[in-house]
Amino acid sequence: MEDRLERLESELAMQDRSLEKLNDVIYSQQKQIDAMEEQIEALITVVRELKDSVGSGVLPRDEPPPHYGR
């Protein structure tokens, strides 16, 4: 009976350590996700600003050169 109790206590301690490690990983991943979301929002802002600065959505390189005499 004593061996069985010790084994259960040992398994419980191992599970507690595993749970702590998993929680650390989840916390770290959430921090990474938060940082990536901030980067995405910044990129969205840049893209919108670029789109607004172009106006019609046609980039200058898409227009024919001036010597083509439109």
N, C-alpha and C positions, 0 to 999 in steps of 0.2 A: 504494500500500500504506500509506503514511504517513497519508494522508487518512482511509482506512478505519479505521485504528487510533485516530486522534483522534476520529472520529465515535463509535466504540464506547465510548471512554473517556468522552466527553461524555454519551452515553446512560446509561452506568452511573452516572455522578455524578447525573444527573437522577433515576434510579430510586432511588438511595440517599436523596436528599432527599425524594422522594415517600414512601418507606418510613418515614422518620423522622417526617414529618407525620402519616401514618396511625397510627403508634404513639402519637404525642401525642394524637390524637383518641380512640383506644381507651382510653388511660389516663384521659383526662378523663371519658369516658363511664362507665368502670368506677367512678370516684369518685362520679359522680352516682347510679349504680345502688346502690352501697353506702349512700349517704345515704338514698335512697328506701326501701331495705329496712329501715333503722333506723326511719324514719318509719312504715312499715307495721307493724312490730313494736310500736311505741308505740301506734299506733291500735288494733291488735288488743287490746292490754292494756287500753286505755280502754274499748273495747266490752265486753270480758269483765267488767270491773269494773261497768260500768253494768248489764249483764245480771244479774249477781249481786246488785246492790243492789235491783233491781226484784223479784227473787225469782221470782214466777210467770210473769214475762214480760209481764204486763198492766200497761201504763202507767197511772198515775192518771187521765190525761185520757180513757182508754177506759172508765172506770167511770162509772156514772150518778151524778148529783149526789145528796147525802144526802137532799134533800127529796123524792125520788121514792119513798121509803118501801119499800124492798125487801121 
